[in-house]
């Protein structure tokens, strides 16, 4: 039954059979591809839908958690911890106590307290050169010393002030370097008892434009004890008696101001 029968040569009938078989195979392939193409979009949509759902479900909670964590990391102003208590003043020093080690102990500081109960006079307008104020020479400034109270008891901490005033007729600029400022307590016999630079004498640039007649003050709270350069040794209590205090800015020295310590 496999051999071809007819008036034509056998090769002709064989080619016809191969052509028919190829046509059937092509039809089968086309049908298969059509079925596969029809099924694939649905399956892709079905597979993409869960991924999109999971992505949408994941995006919302992660944003909410980020905001929640940010809110949790930012403390409420009312929930801030209270600052640690700060002592109201320096501890008292007993007789023969060692020199204080605090960097702020007896350190000259800018003082804004008024010089008197009366209001300061208005500054007189002074022409300034186009190049700006000139440097303050030593003869353009005056230095004075104040102590408050001038009569105090042993154990009190009086405030001493170094006051710089431009005594010239024009504004000028001066570097009021803390290392160049000094307040010194003397005995009436001329013994040096204490200096503001013995324990704290760091250098700091402090350029000031000094207006004529307008004082600039620096203050220090004296512990009422002796000191030596370098703050070595033990500091002794300055006993009751009469003393004097002087101050300087570089080479400009003030007159002596007398004060009294009561028992």
C-alpha positions in Angstrom: 0.0 0.0 0.0 3.0 2.3 0.3 4.1 2.0 -3.3 2.4 4.5 -5.6 0.2 3.1 -8.5 -0.6 5.0 -11.7 0.7 5.9 -15.2 3.2 8.5 -13.9 6.7 7.7 -12.6 7.1 6.6 -9.0 9.2 9.7 -8.1 6.3 12.0 -9.0 3.9 10.3 -6.6 6.5 10.4 -3.8 7.1 14.2 -4.2 3.3 14.7 -4.0 3.2 12.7 -0.8 6.0 14.8 0.8 4.3 18.0 -0.2 1.0 16.9 1.3 2.8 15.9 4.6 4.6 19.3 4.7 1.3 21.2 4.3 -0.3 19.2 7.1 2.7 19.9 9.4 2.6 23.6 8.6 -1.1 23.8 9.5 -0.4 22.0 12.8 2.4 24.5 13.7 0.2 27.5 12.8 -2.7 26.2 14.9 -0.3 25.5 17.8 1.2 29.1 17.7 -2.3 30.6 17.5 -3.4 28.7 20.6 -0.2 29.7 22.5 -0.5 33.4 21.5 -4.2 33.4 22.7 -3.3 31.9 26.1 -0.1 33.9 26.9 -1.6 37.4 27.4 -4.1 36.2 29.9 -1.4 34.3 31.9 0.9 37.4 31.8 -1.8 39.6 33.1 -2.6 37.1 35.8 1.1 36.9 36.8 1.6 40.7 36.7 -1.4 41.4 38.7 -0.2 39.8 42.0 3.2 41.6 41.6 1.5 44.9 41.2 -0.7 44.2 44.1 2.2 43.3 46.3 4.1 46.4 45.2 1.1 48.6 46.0 0.6 46.9 49.3 4.3 47.3 50.2 4.7 51.0 49.2 2.0 52.2 51.6 3.2 50.6 54.9 6.9 51.4 54.2 6.1 55.2 53.8 3.9 55.1 57.0 6.7 53.4 58.9 9.3 55.9 57.7 7.1 58.8 58.9 6.4 57.0 62.2 10.1 56.4 62.8 10.9 60.0 62.0 8.2 61.2 64.4 9.6 58.8 67.0 13.2 60.0 66.5 12.2 63.7 66.9 11.7 64.3 70.7 8.8 66.5 71.8 9.9 69.9 73.3 7.9 69.0 76.4 9.6 65.6 76.7 13.2 67.0 76.6 15.2 66.0 79.7 15.8 68.8 82.3 19.3 70.2 82.3 21.6 69.3 85.1 21.6 71.7 88.0 24.4 74.2 87.9 25.9 75.5 91.2 24.9 79.1 92.0 28.5 80.1 92.5 32.1 78.9 93.1 32.7 76.8 96.1 34.2 78.5 99.2 37.9 78.1 99.7 39.3 77.3 103.1 42.6 78.7 104.5 45.6 77.5 102.6 43.5 75.8 99.8 45.3 75.0 96.6 44.9 77.3 93.6 41.6 76.9 91.6 41.9 74.9 88.5 38.8 76.1 86.7 39.7 78.0 83.4 37.0 80.6 84.3 38.2 81.3 87.8 39.2 84.9 88.2 39.2 85.5 84.5 38.8 89.0 83.1 35.5 89.2 81.1 33.8 92.0 79.2 31.6 94.1 81.6 28.5 95.9 80.5 27.5 97.4 83.8 26.8 101.1 83.8 29.6 103.3 85.1 27.2 105.4 87.2 23.5 105.8 88.0 23.2 108.7 85.6 22.7 108.0 81.9 25.8 108.2 79.8 26.1 111.4 77.7 25.4 111.1 74.0 28.6 110.7 72.0 29.7 113.8 70.1 29.8 113.1 66.3 33.4 113.0 65.2 34.5 112.8 61.6 36.2 109.5 60.6 38.9 109.5 57.9 37.9 107.7 54.7 40.4 105.0 55.4 38.7 104.3 58.8 39.7 104.8 62.4 43.4 105.1 63.2 45.1 102.7 65.6 44.9 103.8 69.2 48.3 104.9 70.5 49.0 104.7 74.2 48.6 108.4 74.6 45.1 108.2 73.1 43.7 105.9 75.8 43.2 106.2 79.6 43.0 103.3 82.1 41.2 103.4 85.4 40.4 100.8 88.1 37.2 100.2 90.0 36.4 97.9 92.9 32.9 97.1 94.1 32.4 97.2 97.0 35.5 99.2 98.0 34.9 98.2 101.6 34.1 94.5 102.0 34.6 91.6 104.5 37.1 88.8 104.3 35.3 85.9 102.5 33.4 88.2 100.1 34.3 88.3 96.4 34.5 91.9 95.3 34.2 92.8 91.6 37.3 94.6 90.2 37.0 96.5 86.9 39.6 97.6 84.3 38.1 100.5 82.4 39.6 101.8 79.1 38.5 105.2 77.7 39.5 106.9 74.4 40.7 110.3 75.7 41.5 111.6 72.2 39.3 113.6 69.8 38.8 110.8 67.2 37.7 107.2 67.1 40.6 104.7 67.1 41.1 100.9 67.0 42.8 99.0 69.7 43.5 95.3 70.3 42.3 94.7 73.8 44.0 91.4 74.1 43.3 89.7 77.4 47.0 88.8 77.8 47.8 92.5 77.6 45.3 93.4 80.4 46.0 93.0 84.0 44.6 93.8 87.4 47.0 93.7 90.4 46.4 93.9 94.2 49.2 95.5 96.2 49.8 96.0 99.9 50.4 99.6 101.1 54.1 98.6 101.5 54.4 97.7 97.8 54.2 93.9 98.0 52.5 92.2 95.0 49.7 90.0 96.4 47.5 88.9 93.4 47.3 89.4 89.6 44.5 88.5 87.2 47.1 87.0 84.9 48.7 84.6 87.4 46.2 81.7 86.9 44.4 82.8 83.7 46.4 84.7 81.1 45.4 83.3 77.7 45.8 85.5 74.6 42.8 86.4 72.5 42.4 88.9 69.6 39.8 91.6 70.6 39.9 94.5 68.2 37.7 97.3 69.4 36.8 100.7 67.9 37.0 103.1 70.8 34.7 106.1 70.6 36.0 109.3 72.4 34.6 109.5 75.9 32.9 106.1 75.8 34.4 103.7 78.4 34.9 99.9 77.7 35.2 97.8 80.9 36.4 94.3 81.8 35.7 92.7 85.2 36.9 89.9 87.4 35.6 88.5 90.7 38.5 88.3 93.1 38.5 85.4 95.5 40.4 87.4 98.1 43.6 85.2 98.0 47.2 85.6 97.0 48.7 84.3 93.8 52.0 84.0 92.0 52.9 83.9 88.3 52.0 80.4 87.0 49.5 79.9 89.8 51.8 77.5 91.6 51.8 76.8 95.3 49.1 77.5 97.8 47.0 80.6 97.8 46.6 82.3 101.2 43.7 84.5 102.3 44.5 88.2 102.2 43.7 89.3 105.8 41.8 92.3 106.9 43.5 95.6 106.3 44.0 98.4 103.7 45.1 97.7 100.2 45.3 99.1 96.7 44.5 97.8 93.3 45.9 99.0 89.9 45.3 97.9 86.3 47.0 98.2 82.9 46.4 97.8 79.2 49.8 96.9 77.7 52.1 99.7 78.9 49.3 102.1 80.0 48.9 101.8 83.8 46.1 103.2 85.9 46.4 105.1 89.2 46.0 103.1 92.4 42.5 102.7 93.9 42.4 102.1 97.7 40.1 99.5 99.3 39.6 98.0 102.7 38.9 94.4 103.9 37.0 94.0 107.2 37.3 91.0 109.5 
